[in-house]
Amino acid sequence: MQFKHPELLYALLLLLIPIIVHLFQLRRFQKVEFTNVHFLKQVTLQTRKSSQLKKWITLLTRLLLLAAIIIAFAQPYASKLDNLKTNTETVVYLDNSFSMQAKGENGELLRRAVQDVINAMDDKDVITVFTNNNTFKNATKKTIKNELLQLEYTSIQLDYDAVILKGKQLFSKEVSTLKNLVLLSDFQQQQKDFIIDYDSSIKVSLVKLKSVNSNNISIDSVYISKTNASNIEFTVLLKHQNDAISDISISLFSNNNLLAKTSVNSDNGLKGTFTLPNNNEINGKITIEDANLQFDNTLYFNINQRPKINVLSINSADDNYLKRVFTDDEFNYKSSAFNQLNYSEIEQQNLIVLNELDNISLALINALNTFKNNGGYVLTIPSVNITISSYNQLFTYFNNIKIDSLNTSEKKLTTINYSHPIYSDVFDKKVSNFQYPKVNSFYDLTSGSSSILQFEDGKPFLLQSGNVFVFSSALNTKNSNFIDSPLIVPTLYNIGRQSLQLPKLYYTIGEENTFDVNTTMQQDDIIKLKSSIVEIIPQQRTFSNKVTITTNEEPEVASVYAITNKTEILEHISYNYNRNESEMSYLELNTIKNARINSSVPQLFNEIKSDTNVNELWKWFVIFAAMLLIIEMLILKYFK
């Protein structure tokens, strides 16, 4: 029992006054003398006993009467809450990530949760509902019903800490309201632990929506496994949980035309292959049939007509090894002697190679600086007799790389930065038993950039700073055997490939993705990404011979998108949903503290409503006081 006005209970101390008066018998008896008092003593004795009992009963009745009146004025009530809060705020997180496509006992988890929330609301109820990508604030049943029924799934998945934080931000600043934060989710396992900090002002409730089947089959990935002059082979990997799979069909489409089908099972590692003609443009879609989660039954990919990368080598030394790397099937390789250089060709290139120039002229420095600022890449290979000041003048534009001096001691190249992007697909594991290349002389470089290749003493042999790659040594055969090393081809080839970042087979929605479109744009031209149902304008940066596209939050829908400039389709790009939602592993809520765990949505909403029910008790004390008053009157009248 609690009180609205507990300060009035201090009036109960006044009950001590009649008790004190009764105990000290403030009224004195008058003495009267009689000649024969034998009979009178007997009457007096009987009267005093009955009088004392009557007084005690009357005193007790009056004390209870006064106490009941005082308590009634203090307005007692019974409630589940420590404080009297009849106004409530309810904020509901409704998980609409793809894992909520799973089937429960009454259909898809999300659809069942939506229906339960709608059914639990009264017409006058006002709640706030937020999902992974939408917020409906202070909505009534009438205003929110259609929005919830039309709720779409999303690839966006807020982590649970973000859900709690966002939910708390949606409450008002009013301190006199009961705040309920409700999380409706399947509580899929995430990398971060789910910890709820204690907050006395907000009651957190969790309802775990359970699927009846945890056997999900998904398309994990696709990659090019083999290629030759005539054919290209794709490998498709499936992933499943729990039960083994006997046979599942995989279909390959291009432009919605079925090209091939194959079947896989657990015995072959859920791996299927398709072989298609090479040099054909493919706007592909791979599909499987699985009754559980639907979003991961399709994977989009595409292969464009591959544009060649423009490479210009400015030579003062033999460039035959460069020609062997930058071959005609992928590169437009040009070479020019330094004294015969046509400067107008520089802006048309993707990669400029400075091949052992002794001196770099001011005109070339300015041209290379403009070229780099327009997104071009520069690879610098010094000679053994450079003019250090001219190189350093160039490097002042290249993030302050500096050449200190020539070191004529022999050094072995022993350290490879395996995590660098140009080696990301080169090594299956770290190499420990290969013949280290060596140099007879090199330049000491100073730079804040990390090295790609290092000598045995940790000094850089090759480093990258933005769009600039710098070797610290001449690569001619008199000074180094690096061009005879197995490292030469992947190093130079991937530097060339990086200078024009052509689209991959596909990208993942929600991640930061960057690629180049090999085109020349006019002023006010804008590149758009178009699918059959959506059109977006991505973040883009225009250079003289390419456009760099960056996407992150958009697009939101998996598909093959056409990259367009006005009405012209330049090429295609594919986006797929993140496969993390395919993992049907879930949190155990009984380990989570500072939260109320409920088994169903209706049960939870009934408890929320009962939390605010207040049982007013003051009326009962008024009735009790009236009864005591009647009892006192009866005692005074009839008790002798």
GISUL-V647457 format. One line per field, one symbol per residue. ss: DSSP state (2 for helix, 1 for strand, 0 for the rest). psi: psi as a letter, one per 40 degrees, with the letter a starting at -180 (. if undefined). Layout:
ss=???
psi=???
This chain:
ss=0110022222222222222222220000000000000222222222222222222222222222222222222001110000000001111111001222201100112222222222220000011111000011111122222222200001000002222222222000000001111111100100000000000001111111000000001111111111100011111111110000000111111100111111110222001111111000011111100000002221111110000011111110000222222000001111111222002222220011111000000222222222222000111110000002222222200000011111100011111100002220000000000000011001111100001111100001111110011110000000010222002222222222220000000011000011111000000000111100001100111100001111100000001111111001111111110022220001002220000111002222222222200011022222222222222222222200
psi=hiidgedeededdeeddddddddegdhiihhhhidheddddddddddddddddddddddddddddddddddddegiihieidihhehihhhhhhhfideeeihadfaidddddddddddehideihihhiaeeihhhfiidddedddddehiiiehhhiddddddddddeiieheeihhhhhhhiefihidiihhhihheehhhhhhhhhieheghhihdiiihdiiaddihhihhhiiiibiihchhhhihihfehhdiiiiiaddeefhiihhiiieihhgihhiihhebhddeehhiiihihhiihhhhhhieihfddddddgiddeighiihideehhdeedeeidhhhhgfhdihiddddddddddddeeiihhhhiiefihdddddddedefffihhdihheihiihehhgdeideedfdhdihhefihhiiidiihhihieiiidiiideeihdhihgbehhhieiieidddiedeeiedddddddddddddhgiiadiihheihhhiihgihiiheihhihhaeeihihihihhadeihhhhicdiiehhihhhhihbehhdaiiiiiihedeehghiiheeehifihhididddddddddddehhhheddddddddddddddddddddeh.
